[in-house]
Amino acid sequence: MIPLQINKQPSPTKGDLLLSEPFLMDSNFSRVVILLCEHNEDGSFGLILNNTLEIEINSVVTDFPEAKIPVGFGGPVERNQLFYMHQNKEISGCTQIGENLYLGGDYPEIKKRISNDEMTPANLRFFIGYTGWSKGQLQKEIDELSWIVMKAPKNINVFNAFDDDLWRELISQLGGKYKLMADYPVNPADN
């Protein structure tokens, strides 16, 4: 008996990207790019980067400074919660998730900095909901080849990653079979 060769994916770390497998049919995760904001022994938490909603922050939050900041769909968990990432380490209570990239922090301080034009769509992004995995669940899904783990390229700008082509561009960068898969239709019957 000859053992099968399986492409072993690396274990993810905070700040990595998760690219959905090209033919994942779950409507929440079809061709998404998720920024992994936390990954530890208790579970994992991430935000979908390339699923921007057709709304701006002022249509979601009352008593908010006037700002034309788009809102993304972070994932199917806690759709009544608002999450935000930014580049300001001075925001009290924020958590670092990557180089010059922070999550959350003092909400009134965020509002004040928006009012003072210290924070703009160039360095602030909002999401409704998140994507989460219980203890060991994400690694199991990676081992089942539902997700492709990728170190975030230095040139990716998470504040301007709204484009539907983000998944295609990133998976192409992996080369080989992934480069070929980048242009496959979502439904192979459409080929």
NUZA-418454 format. One record per residue (C-alpha): residue number from 1; residue in three letters; x, y, z. Coordinates in Angstrom, 1 decimal, padded with zeros to 4 digits, m for minus. Layout:
# NUZA-418454
<r resi="NUM" resn="ALA" xx="X" yy="Y" zz="Z"/>
...
This chain:
# NUZA-418454
<r resi="1" resn="MET" xx="000.0" yy="000.0" zz="000.0"/>
<r resi="2" resn="ILE" xx="001.4" yy="003.4" zz="m001.0"/>
<r resi="3" resn="PRO" xx="000.5" yy="006.3" zz="001.4"/>
<r resi="4" resn="LEU" xx="m001.2" yy="009.3" zz="m000.1"/>
<r resi="5" resn="GLN" xx="000.8" yy="012.5" zz="m000.3"/>
<r resi="6" resn="ILE" xx="m001.3" yy="015.3" zz="001.3"/>
<r resi="7" resn="ASN" xx="m000.3" yy="018.9" zz="001.1"/>
<r resi="8" resn="LYS" xx="000.1" yy="019.8" zz="004.8"/>
<r resi="9" resn="GLN" xx="m000.9" yy="023.4" zz="005.6"/>
<r resi="10" resn="PRO" xx="001.1" yy="025.3" zz="008.2"/>
<r resi="11" resn="SER" xx="m000.7" yy="026.1" zz="011.5"/>
<r resi="12" resn="PRO" xx="m001.9" yy="029.7" zz="011.3"/>
<r resi="13" resn="THR" xx="m000.9" yy="032.5" zz="013.6"/>
<r resi="14" resn="LYS" xx="m002.4" yy="035.8" zz="014.5"/>
<r resi="15" resn="GLY" xx="m002.1" yy="038.2" zz="011.5"/>
<r resi="16" resn="ASP" xx="m002.2" yy="035.4" zz="008.8"/>
<r resi="17" resn="LEU" xx="m004.7" yy="035.3" zz="006.0"/>
<r resi="18" resn="LEU" xx="m007.1" yy="032.4" zz="005.4"/>
<r resi="19" resn="LEU" xx="m008.1" yy="031.9" zz="001.8"/>
<r resi="20" resn="SER" xx="m011.1" yy="029.7" zz="001.3"/>
<r resi="21" resn="GLU" xx="m010.7" yy="026.7" zz="m000.8"/>
<r resi="22" resn="PRO" xx="m011.8" yy="027.5" zz="m004.4"/>
<r resi="23" resn="PHE" xx="m014.9" yy="025.3" zz="m004.4"/>
<r resi="24" resn="LEU" xx="m016.1" yy="025.9" zz="m000.9"/>
<r resi="25" resn="MET" xx="m019.9" yy="026.2" zz="m001.4"/>
<r resi="26" resn="ASP" xx="m020.8" yy="027.8" zz="001.9"/>
<r resi="27" resn="SER" xx="m022.3" yy="031.2" zz="000.9"/>
<r resi="28" resn="ASN" xx="m020.7" yy="032.9" zz="003.9"/>
<r resi="29" resn="PHE" xx="m017.2" yy="031.8" zz="002.9"/>
<r resi="30" resn="SER" xx="m017.1" yy="031.4" zz="m000.9"/>
<r resi="31" resn="ARG" xx="m013.8" yy="032.9" zz="m002.1"/>
<r resi="32" resn="VAL" xx="m013.2" yy="034.9" zz="001.0"/>
<r resi="33" resn="VAL" xx="m010.0" yy="036.3" zz="002.5"/>
<r resi="34" resn="ILE" xx="m010.1" yy="036.3" zz="006.3"/>
<r resi="35" resn="LEU" xx="m007.6" yy="038.2" zz="008.4"/>
<r resi="36" resn="LEU" xx="m006.9" yy="036.0" zz="011.5"/>
<r resi="37" resn="CYS" xx="m007.1" yy="038.4" zz="014.5"/>
<r resi="38" resn="GLU" xx="m006.6" yy="035.8" zz="017.2"/>
<r resi="39" resn="HIS" xx="m005.6" yy="032.2" zz="017.2"/>
<r resi="40" resn="ASN" xx="m004.8" yy="030.3" zz="020.4"/>
<r resi="41" resn="GLU" xx="m005.6" yy="027.1" zz="022.2"/>
<r resi="42" resn="ASP" xx="m009.1" yy="028.3" zz="023.0"/>
<r resi="43" resn="GLY" xx="m010.1" yy="029.0" zz="019.5"/>
<r resi="44" resn="SER" xx="m009.8" yy="031.5" zz="016.6"/>
<r resi="45" resn="PHE" xx="m011.3" yy="034.8" zz="015.5"/>
<r resi="46" resn="GLY" xx="m011.1" yy="036.6" zz="012.2"/>
<r resi="47" resn="LEU" xx="m012.7" yy="039.2" zz="009.9"/>
<r resi="48" resn="ILE" xx="m013.6" yy="038.7" zz="006.2"/>
<r resi="49" resn="LEU" xx="m011.7" yy="041.4" zz="004.3"/>
<r resi="50" resn="ASN" xx="m013.3" yy="041.1" zz="000.8"/>
<r resi="51" resn="ASN" xx="m017.0" yy="041.2" zz="001.6"/>
<r resi="52" resn="THR" xx="m017.9" yy="044.9" zz="001.8"/>
<r resi="53" resn="LEU" xx="m021.6" yy="045.8" zz="002.4"/>
<r resi="54" resn="GLU" xx="m023.3" yy="048.5" zz="000.4"/>
<r resi="55" resn="ILE" xx="m023.6" yy="050.7" zz="003.6"/>
<r resi="56" resn="GLU" xx="m021.5" yy="053.3" zz="005.4"/>
<r resi="57" resn="ILE" xx="m020.9" yy="053.5" zz="009.2"/>
<r resi="58" resn="ASN" xx="m023.4" yy="056.4" zz="009.6"/>
<r resi="59" resn="SER" xx="m026.3" yy="054.2" zz="008.5"/>
<r resi="60" resn="VAL" xx="m025.4" yy="051.5" zz="011.1"/>
<r resi="61" resn="VAL" xx="m024.5" yy="053.6" zz="014.1"/>
<r resi="62" resn="THR" xx="m026.4" yy="056.5" zz="015.6"/>
<r resi="63" resn="ASP" xx="m024.6" yy="059.4" zz="017.3"/>
<r resi="64" resn="PHE" xx="m021.6" yy="058.9" zz="015.2"/>
<r resi="65" resn="PRO" xx="m019.5" yy="061.6" zz="013.5"/>
<r resi="66" resn="GLU" xx="m020.2" yy="062.1" zz="009.8"/>
<r resi="67" resn="ALA" xx="m017.8" yy="059.9" zz="008.0"/>
<r resi="68" resn="LYS" xx="m017.9" yy="058.1" zz="004.7"/>
<r resi="69" resn="ILE" xx="m016.4" yy="054.9" zz="006.0"/>
<r resi="70" resn="PRO" xx="m017.7" yy="051.6" zz="004.4"/>
<r resi="71" resn="VAL" xx="m018.7" yy="048.7" zz="006.5"/>
<r resi="72" resn="GLY" xx="m017.7" yy="045.1" zz="005.8"/>
<r resi="73" resn="PHE" xx="m019.3" yy="041.8" zz="006.6"/>
<r resi="74" resn="GLY" xx="m016.8" yy="040.3" zz="009.1"/>
<r resi="75" resn="GLY" xx="m018.6" yy="037.0" zz="009.3"/>
<r resi="76" resn="PRO" xx="m021.7" yy="035.2" zz="010.3"/>
<r resi="77" resn="VAL" xx="m021.1" yy="035.2" zz="014.1"/>
<r resi="78" resn="GLU" xx="m022.5" yy="038.1" zz="016.3"/>
<r resi="79" resn="ARG" xx="m024.0" yy="040.0" zz="013.4"/>
<r resi="80" resn="ASN" xx="m025.3" yy="042.6" zz="015.9"/>
<r resi="81" resn="GLN" xx="m021.8" yy="043.5" zz="016.9"/>
<r resi="82" resn="LEU" xx="m019.5" yy="046.1" zz="015.3"/>
<r resi="83" resn="PHE" xx="m015.8" yy="045.5" zz="015.1"/>
<r resi="84" resn="TYR" xx="m013.1" yy="047.9" zz="013.9"/>
<r resi="85" resn="MET" xx="m009.4" yy="047.7" zz="013.0"/>
<r resi="86" resn="HIS" xx="m007.1" yy="050.7" zz="012.7"/>
<r resi="87" resn="GLN" xx="m003.4" yy="051.8" zz="012.7"/>
<r resi="88" resn="ASN" xx="m003.4" yy="053.8" zz="015.9"/>
<r resi="89" resn="LYS" xx="m001.6" yy="052.1" zz="018.8"/>
<r resi="90" resn="GLU" xx="m002.4" yy="055.1" zz="021.0"/>
<r resi="91" resn="ILE" xx="m006.1" yy="054.0" zz="021.2"/>
<r resi="92" resn="SER" xx="m006.5" yy="052.6" zz="024.7"/>
<r resi="93" resn="GLY" xx="m007.6" yy="049.0" zz="025.0"/>
<r resi="94" resn="CYS" xx="m006.7" yy="048.0" zz="021.4"/>
<r resi="95" resn="THR" xx="m005.0" yy="044.7" zz="020.6"/>
<r resi="96" resn="GLN" xx="m002.2" yy="044.4" zz="018.1"/>
<r resi="97" resn="ILE" xx="m002.9" yy="041.9" zz="015.3"/>
<r resi="98" resn="GLY" xx="m000.1" yy="042.7" zz="012.9"/>
<r resi="99" resn="GLU" xx="002.6" yy="045.2" zz="012.0"/>
<r resi="100" resn="ASN" xx="001.0" yy="048.6" zz="012.5"/>
<r resi="101" resn="LEU" xx="m002.5" yy="047.0" zz="012.7"/>
<r resi="102" resn="TYR" xx="m004.8" yy="047.0" zz="015.8"/>
<r resi="103" resn="LEU" xx="m008.2" yy="045.8" zz="016.7"/>
<r resi="104" resn="GLY" xx="m010.8" yy="047.5" zz="018.8"/>
<r resi="105" resn="GLY" xx="m010.1" yy="049.9" zz="021.7"/>
<r resi="106" resn="ASP" xx="m011.9" yy="052.8" zz="023.3"/>
<r resi="107" resn="TYR" xx="m014.9" yy="053.5" zz="021.2"/>
<r resi="108" resn="PRO" xx="m015.5" yy="057.1" zz="022.3"/>
<r resi="109" resn="GLU" xx="m011.8" yy="057.8" zz="021.5"/>
<r resi="110" resn="ILE" xx="m012.3" yy="056.4" zz="018.0"/>
<r resi="111" resn="LYS" xx="m015.3" yy="058.7" zz="017.5"/>
<r resi="112" resn="LYS" xx="m013.3" yy="061.7" zz="018.8"/>
<r resi="113" resn="ARG" xx="m010.4" yy="061.0" zz="016.4"/>
<r resi="114" resn="ILE" xx="m012.8" yy="060.6" zz="013.5"/>
<r resi="115" resn="SER" xx="m014.4" yy="064.0" zz="014.4"/>
<r resi="116" resn="ASN" xx="m010.8" yy="065.5" zz="014.4"/>
<r resi="117" resn="ASP" xx="m010.0" yy="063.8" zz="011.0"/>
<r resi="118" resn="GLU" xx="m007.2" yy="061.8" zz="012.8"/>
<r resi="119" resn="MET" xx="m008.9" yy="058.6" zz="011.6"/>
<r resi="120" resn="THR" xx="m010.2" yy="058.2" zz="008.1"/>
<r resi="121" resn="PRO" xx="m011.0" yy="055.3" zz="005.7"/>
<r resi="122" resn="ALA" xx="m007.3" yy="055.2" zz="005.0"/>
<r resi="123" resn="ASN" xx="m006.5" yy="053.9" zz="008.5"/>
<r resi="124" resn="LEU" xx="m009.9" yy="052.7" zz="009.9"/>
<r resi="125" resn="ARG" xx="m012.2" yy="049.9" zz="008.9"/>
<r resi="126" resn="PHE" xx="m015.5" yy="048.7" zz="010.4"/>
<r resi="127" resn="PHE" xx="m017.1" yy="045.2" zz="010.2"/>
<r resi="128" resn="ILE" xx="m020.4" yy="043.7" zz="011.2"/>
<r resi="129" resn="GLY" xx="m020.0" yy="040.3" zz="012.7"/>
<r resi="130" resn="TYR" xx="m017.0" yy="038.0" zz="012.8"/>
<r resi="131" resn="THR" xx="m015.8" yy="034.6" zz="011.8"/>
<r resi="132" resn="GLY" xx="m015.0" yy="032.3" zz="014.7"/>
<r resi="133" resn="TRP" xx="m013.8" yy="028.7" zz="015.4"/>
<r resi="134" resn="SER" xx="m014.0" yy="026.8" zz="018.7"/>
<r resi="135" resn="LYS" xx="m010.9" yy="025.0" zz="020.1"/>
<r resi="136" resn="GLY" xx="m009.3" yy="022.9" zz="017.4"/>
<r resi="137" resn="GLN" xx="m012.0" yy="023.6" zz="014.8"/>
<r resi="138" resn="LEU" xx="m009.9" yy="025.8" zz="012.5"/>
<r resi="139" resn="GLN" xx="m007.0" yy="023.4" zz="012.4"/>
<r resi="140" resn="LYS" xx="m009.4" yy="020.6" zz="011.6"/>
<r resi="141" resn="GLU" xx="m010.8" yy="022.6" zz="008.7"/>
<r resi="142" resn="ILE" xx="m007.3" yy="023.5" zz="007.5"/>
<r resi="143" resn="ASP" xx="m006.4" yy="019.8" zz="007.6"/>
<r resi="144" resn="GLU" xx="m009.6" yy="019.0" zz="005.6"/>
<r resi="145" resn="LEU" xx="m008.2" yy="021.6" zz="003.0"/>
<r resi="146" resn="SER" xx="m011.1" yy="024.0" zz="003.5"/>
<r resi="147" resn="TRP" xx="m008.7" yy="026.9" zz="004.1"/>
<r resi="148" resn="ILE" xx="m005.3" yy="027.9" zz="002.7"/>
<r resi="149" resn="VAL" xx="m003.0" yy="029.6" zz="005.2"/>
<r resi="150" resn="MET" xx="m001.0" yy="032.5" zz="003.8"/>
<r resi="151" resn="LYS" xx="001.3" yy="034.9" zz="005.5"/>
<r resi="152" resn="ALA" xx="000.0" yy="038.4" zz="004.8"/>
<r resi="153" resn="PRO" xx="002.0" yy="040.0" zz="001.9"/>
<r resi="154" resn="LYS" xx="003.8" yy="043.2" zz="003.0"/>
<r resi="155" resn="ASN" xx="002.0" yy="045.1" zz="000.2"/>
<r resi="156" resn="ILE" xx="m001.6" yy="044.2" zz="001.3"/>
<r resi="157" resn="ASN" xx="m003.6" yy="047.2" zz="002.6"/>
<r resi="158" resn="VAL" xx="m006.4" yy="045.8" zz="004.7"/>
<r resi="159" resn="PHE" xx="m008.1" yy="049.3" zz="004.7"/>
<r resi="160" resn="ASN" xx="m008.5" yy="049.1" zz="000.9"/>
<r resi="161" resn="ALA" xx="m009.1" yy="045.4" zz="000.5"/>
<r resi="162" resn="PHE" xx="m012.7" yy="045.6" zz="m000.6"/>
<r resi="163" resn="ASP" xx="m012.3" yy="044.3" zz="m004.1"/>
<r resi="164" resn="ASP" xx="m013.9" yy="040.9" zz="m005.0"/>
<r resi="165" resn="ASP" xx="m010.6" yy="040.2" zz="m006.9"/>
<r resi="166" resn="LEU" xx="m008.6" yy="040.1" zz="m003.7"/>
<r resi="167" resn="TRP" xx="m009.1" yy="036.3" zz="m003.3"/>
<r resi="168" resn="ARG" xx="m008.1" yy="035.7" zz="m006.9"/>
<r resi="169" resn="GLU" xx="m005.0" yy="037.9" zz="m006.7"/>
<r resi="170" resn="LEU" xx="m003.8" yy="036.3" zz="m003.4"/>
<r resi="171" resn="ILE" xx="m004.4" yy="032.7" zz="m004.5"/>
<r resi="172" resn="SER" xx="m002.6" yy="033.4" zz="m007.8"/>
<r resi="173" resn="GLN" xx="000.5" yy="034.5" zz="m005.8"/>
<r resi="174" resn="LEU" xx="000.7" yy="031.0" zz="m004.3"/>
<r resi="175" resn="GLY" xx="001.6" yy="029.7" zz="m007.8"/>
<r resi="176" resn="GLY" xx="001.3" yy="026.1" zz="m009.1"/>
<r resi="177" resn="LYS" xx="m002.2" yy="024.6" zz="m009.0"/>
<r resi="178" resn="TYR" xx="m003.5" yy="027.6" zz="m007.1"/>
<r resi="179" resn="LYS" xx="m002.6" yy="029.9" zz="m009.9"/>
<r resi="180" resn="LEU" xx="m004.7" yy="027.7" zz="m012.2"/>
<r resi="181" resn="MET" xx="m007.6" yy="027.6" zz="m009.7"/>
<r resi="182" resn="ALA" xx="m007.8" yy="031.4" zz="m009.4"/>
<r resi="183" resn="ASP" xx="m009.7" yy="031.6" zz="m012.7"/>
<r resi="184" resn="TYR" xx="m012.0" yy="028.6" zz="m012.2"/>
<r resi="185" resn="PRO" xx="m015.7" yy="029.6" zz="m012.0"/>
<r resi="186" resn="VAL" xx="m017.3" yy="029.3" zz="m008.5"/>
<r resi="187" resn="ASN" xx="m019.6" yy="026.7" zz="m010.0"/>
<r resi="188" resn="PRO" xx="m017.7" yy="024.2" zz="m012.3"/>
<r resi="189" resn="ALA" xx="m020.9" yy="023.7" zz="m014.3"/>
<r resi="190" resn="ASP" xx="m020.6" yy="027.3" zz="m015.4"/>
<r resi="191" resn="ASN" xx="m017.3" yy="026.4" zz="m017.2"/>
